């Protein structure tokens, strides 16, 4: 199948390679000329812009976009809908918020373009092992584009989950769960690291993957990370987020679903970004005031009761 790929970052570039390796013809565009040149070396056809990309595809066209969620996705979808023809398929494989995707689906329907949302998981390992794809949108469009999903995914690695927005909704919750899993591993390994024992964290991660209840791909990745840096001394404990965890927590609130683990894992990420917590200062000061508990002072010894 011949298709277009817009966005050649860590995901889009590797997806392009995987598609080409499986016999697809891919026309690519990215604002970074170097990314287009790199894709050309793997057999892709380069385009100078979205209009050029669409012109190099024959109707009915299929265009897949892998760009950051929010304004960039909005503008890319809008421009492509002005270039595509009725019957063409537009696929958003990024991490768009599902409510935005529903809107994009409605805008596409008004242009008689079929819009699919493909929640994509696999990270930088997807080129090697394949991508897990959660696809929403019109079922006929899914059926037409299925050869693409088969090439990108491992066996049983893609699923049609429902109408427009359903794919990104399922991916949103997937990422919310990921937050909780990562937090659990992080806390567990910190307890090991700070214990009285001189523990080999890489060896323990490897051990846990040999039939234990908590074996997982994340635990395999922990083994790799500890193999490179046994005590993670070269990594700053600053954890970013790309939005899906926040959206999942908000959805839980909207649906009256108690989700304490996912919520606390999100808040832990926010805490990781504070070089020093003002709320912790307030708590220390209050403990000093009501209980005479000593406080640690900036640049000096601990202070006694009422001397915070």
C-alpha positions as CSV (number, residue, x, y, z in Angstrom):
1,X,0.0,0.0,0.0
2,X,1.2,3.6,-0.7
3,X,0.6,6.0,2.1
4,X,1.9,9.3,3.5
5,X,3.6,9.8,6.9
6,X,3.6,13.2,8.5
7,X,6.0,13.6,11.4
8,X,9.3,11.6,11.6
9,X,10.3,11.9,15.2
10,X,11.2,8.9,17.4
11,X,7.9,7.1,16.6
12,X,7.1,8.3,13.1
13,X,10.6,7.7,11.7
14,X,10.7,4.1,13.0
15,X,7.2,3.4,11.9
16,X,8.1,4.5,8.4
17,X,11.1,2.1,8.4
18,X,8.9,-0.8,9.6
19,X,6.3,-0.1,6.9
20,X,8.9,0.0,4.2
21,X,10.5,-3.2,5.4
22,X,7.1,-4.9,5.0
23,X,6.7,-3.7,1.4
24,X,4.7,-0.5,1.7
25,X,5.6,2.7,-0.2
26,X,5.8,5.7,2.1
27,X,5.8,9.4,1.2
28,X,7.1,11.4,4.1
29,X,7.2,14.9,5.4
30,X,8.7,16.6,8.4
31,X,9.6,20.2,9.0
32,X,13.1,19.0,9.8
33,X,14.8,18.3,6.4
34,X,17.3,16.0,8.1
35,X,14.5,13.7,9.2
36,X,13.2,13.5,5.6
37,X,16.7,12.8,4.3
38,X,17.1,10.0,6.9
39,X,13.8,8.4,5.8
40,X,14.8,8.7,2.1
41,X,17.9,6.5,3.0
42,X,15.5,3.8,4.1
43,X,13.5,4.0,0.9
44,X,10.9,6.6,1.6
45,X,9.9,9.3,-1.0
46,X,10.4,12.7,0.4
47,X,7.9,15.6,0.2
48,X,8.6,19.3,0.6
49,X,5.3,20.0,2.4
50,X,1.8,18.7,3.1
51,X,0.5,19.7,-0.4
52,X,3.4,18.0,-2.1
53,X,2.9,14.9,0.0
54,X,-0.8,14.7,-0.9
55,X,0.1,15.3,-4.6
56,X,2.4,12.3,-4.5
57,X,-0.4,10.0,-3.4
58,X,-3.1,8.6,-5.6
59,X,-6.7,8.6,-4.6
60,X,-8.1,7.1,-2.5
61,X,-5.2,8.3,-0.3
62,X,-4.1,7.3,3.2
63,X,-2.2,9.8,5.3
64,X,-0.9,9.0,8.8
65,X,0.2,11.8,11.1
66,X,2.5,11.4,14.1
67,X,2.9,14.9,15.5
68,X,2.5,16.3,19.1
69,X,-1.0,16.6,20.5
70,X,-2.8,19.9,20.7
71,X,-2.2,22.9,18.4
72,X,0.2,21.1,16.1
73,X,-2.2,18.3,15.5
74,X,-5.1,20.7,15.1
75,X,-3.3,22.7,12.4
76,X,-2.0,19.6,10.7
77,X,-5.5,18.0,10.5
78,X,-7.0,21.3,9.3
79,X,-4.5,21.7,6.6
80,X,-4.7,18.1,5.4
81,X,-8.5,18.2,5.3
82,X,-8.2,21.2,2.9
83,X,-6.0,19.1,0.7
84,X,-7.5,15.6,0.8
85,X,-10.5,14.4,-1.3
86,X,-13.7,12.6,-0.4
87,X,-13.0,9.0,0.3
88,X,-9.4,9.6,1.5
89,X,-8.4,8.3,5.0
90,X,-6.6,10.4,7.6
91,X,-5.1,8.6,10.6
92,X,-3.9,10.3,13.8
93,X,-1.5,8.0,15.5
94,X,-0.3,10.6,18.1
95,X,-1.4,11.0,21.7
96,X,-4.3,13.4,21.0
97,X,-6.9,13.9,23.7
98,X,-10.0,11.8,22.7
99,X,-12.3,14.8,22.9
100,X,-10.1,16.6,20.3
101,X,-10.2,13.4,18.2
102,X,-14.0,13.3,18.2
103,X,-14.0,16.9,17.0
104,X,-11.5,16.1,14.3
105,X,-13.7,13.1,13.2
106,X,-16.6,15.4,12.8
107,X,-14.6,17.9,10.8
108,X,-13.4,15.1,8.5
109,X,-16.9,13.8,8.1
110,X,-18.0,17.2,6.9
111,X,-15.3,16.9,4.2
112,X,-16.3,13.3,3.5
113,X,-12.8,12.2,4.6
114,X,-12.6,9.2,6.8
115,X,-10.8,9.8,10.0
116,X,-9.2,7.1,12.2
117,X,-7.5,7.6,15.6
118,X,-4.8,5.0,16.3
119,X,-3.5,5.0,19.8
120,X,0.0,3.8,19.4
121,X,2.2,2.2,22.1
122,X,5.7,0.8,21.7
123,X,8.1,3.7,22.0
124,X,11.5,3.4,20.5
125,X,11.3,-0.4,20.6
126,X,8.4,-0.5,18.1
127,X,10.7,-0.8,15.0
128,X,12.1,-4.1,16.4
129,X,9.1,-5.6,18.2
130,X,6.1,-3.8,16.7
131,X,3.5,-1.3,17.9
132,X,0.3,-2.0,19.9
133,X,-2.4,-0.1,18.1
134,X,-5.9,0.8,19.5
135,X,-7.9,2.1,16.5
136,X,-11.2,4.1,16.5
137,X,-13.2,5.6,13.7
138,X,-15.4,4.3,10.8
139,X,-15.1,0.5,10.5
140,X,-14.9,0.6,6.7
141,X,-11.9,2.9,6.9
142,X,-10.3,0.5,9.4
143,X,-10.9,-2.4,7.1
144,X,-9.3,-0.5,4.2
145,X,-6.3,0.5,6.3
146,X,-5.8,-2.9,8.0
147,X,-2.8,-3.9,5.9
148,X,-0.9,-0.9,7.5
149,X,-1.9,-2.0,11.0
150,X,-0.8,-5.6,10.3
151,X,2.6,-4.4,9.2
152,X,3.1,-2.1,12.2
153,X,1.9,-4.4,14.9
154,X,3.1,-7.8,16.3
155,X,0.7,-10.7,16.0
156,X,-2.6,-9.8,17.8
157,X,-1.2,-6.3,18.3
158,X,-3.9,-4.2,16.9
159,X,-7.7,-3.9,17.6
160,X,-10.6,-1.9,16.3
161,X,-12.2,-0.5,19.5
162,X,-15.1,1.7,18.4
163,X,-16.1,5.0,16.8
164,X,-14.0,8.2,16.5
165,X,-12.2,8.9,19.7
166,X,-12.3,5.4,21.1
167,X,-8.8,4.6,20.0
168,X,-7.3,7.6,21.8
169,X,-9.6,7.0,24.8
170,X,-8.2,3.5,25.2
171,X,-4.6,4.7,24.7
172,X,-5.2,7.5,27.3
173,X,-6.3,4.9,29.9
174,X,-3.4,2.7,28.9
175,X,-1.0,5.5,29.7
176,X,-2.7,6.3,33.0
177,X,-2.1,2.6,34.0
178,X,1.5,3.0,32.8
179,X,1.9,5.9,35.4
180,X,0.9,3.6,38.2
181,X,3.1,0.7,37.1
182,X,6.2,3.0,36.8
183,X,5.5,4.5,40.2
184,X,5.3,1.1,41.8
185,X,8.6,0.0,40.3
186,X,10.2,3.3,41.2
187,X,9.2,3.1,44.8
188,X,10.1,-0.6,45.1
189,X,13.6,-0.1,43.7
190,X,14.1,2.9,46.0
191,X,13.4,0.8,49.0
192,X,15.9,-1.7,47.8
193,X,18.5,1.0,47.0
194,X,18.2,2.6,50.5
195,X,18.2,-0.6,52.5
196,X,21.0,-1.8,54.7
197,X,22.0,-4.4,52.1
198,X,24.4,-3.9,49.2
199,X,22.0,-5.1,46.5
200,X,22.6,-5.5,42.8
201,X,19.5,-3.9,41.3
202,X,20.2,-5.1,37.8
203,X,20.5,-8.7,39.0
204,X,17.3,-8.4,41.0
205,X,15.4,-6.9,38.0
206,X,16.7,-9.9,35.9
207,X,15.6,-12.3,38.7
208,X,12.1,-10.9,38.9
209,X,11.6,-11.6,35.2
210,X,12.2,-15.3,35.7
211,X,8.6,-16.4,36.5
212,X,7.8,-13.9,39.3
213,X,4.4,-12.3,39.6
214,X,5.8,-8.8,38.8
215,X,7.7,-9.8,35.7
216,X,7.1,-7.4,32.8
217,X,8.6,-5.6,29.9
218,X,9.1,-2.6,32.2
219,X,11.1,-4.8,34.6
220,X,13.2,-5.9,31.6
221,X,13.9,-2.3,30.8
222,X,14.8,-1.7,34.5
223,X,17.4,-4.4,34.1
224,X,18.8,-2.6,31.1
225,X,18.8,0.8,32.8
226,X,20.6,-0.6,36.0
227,X,23.1,-2.4,33.7
228,X,24.1,0.9,32.3
229,X,24.2,2.8,35.6
230,X,23.8,0.6,38.7
231,X,22.7,3.4,41.0
232,X,21.3,5.8,38.3
233,X,23.8,8.4,39.4
234,X,23.7,10.1,36.0
235,X,20.0,10.6,35.9
236,X,18.1,13.5,37.5
237,X,14.9,12.5,39.2
238,X,12.7,14.8,37.2
239,X,9.7,13.0,35.6
240,X,7.8,14.8,32.9
241,X,4.4,13.9,31.5
242,X,2.7,14.3,28.1
243,X,-0.8,14.8,29.3
244,X,-2.5,11.4,29.2
245,X,-2.2,10.7,32.9
246,X,-3.9,14.0,33.7
247,X,-6.6,13.3,31.2
248,X,-7.1,9.8,32.7
249,X,-7.4,11.2,36.2
250,X,-9.9,13.8,35.0
251,X,-11.9,11.1,33.3
252,X,-12.0,9.1,36.5
253,X,-13.3,12.2,38.3
254,X,-15.9,12.8,35.6
255,X,-17.1,9.1,35.8
256,X,-17.0,9.0,39.6
257,X,-14.4,6.2,39.5
258,X,-12.0,6.0,42.4
259,X,-8.5,5.9,41.0
260,X,-6.1,6.6,43.9
261,X,-3.1,4.8,42.4
262,X,-3.3,6.6,39.1
263,X,-3.9,9.9,40.8
264,X,-1.1,9.6,43.2
265,X,1.3,8.5,40.5
266,X,0.5,11.7,38.6
267,X,1.0,13.8,41.7
268,X,4.3,12.1,42.4
269,X,5.5,13.2,38.9
270,X,4.6,16.8,39.8
271,X,6.5,16.4,43.0
272,X,9.6,15.3,41.2
273,X,9.8,18.6,39.4
274,X,10.2,20.7,42.7
275,X,13.8,21.3,43.7
276,X,12.3,22.0,47.1
277,X,8.7,21.8,48.2
278,X,7.2,24.9,49.8
279,X,4.4,22.8,51.2
280,X,7.0,20.6,53.0
281,X,8.5,23.8,54.5
282,X,5.0,24.8,55.8
283,X,4.6,21.3,57.3
284,X,8.0,21.5,59.0
285,X,7.3,24.9,60.4
286,X,3.9,23.9,61.8
287,X,5.4,20.8,63.4
288,X,8.0,23.0,65.0
289,X,5.3,25.4,66.3
290,X,2.9,22.9,67.8
291,X,5.2,20.1,68.8
292,X,8.6,21.6,69.2
293,X,10.0,19.3,66.5
294,X,13.4,20.3,65.2
295,X,13.6,21.7,61.7
296,X,16.5,21.7,59.2
297,X,17.6,25.2,58.5
298,X,19.1,26.5,55.2
299,X,22.9,26.7,55.8
300,X,22.7,26.0,59.5
301,X,22.0,23.6,62.3
302,X,18.5,22.3,63.3
303,X,16.3,24.8,65.1
304,X,14.4,24.0,68.3
305,X,10.8,24.8,69.3
306,X,9.3,28.0,68.0
307,X,12.5,28.9,66.1
308,X,11.7,27.9,62.6
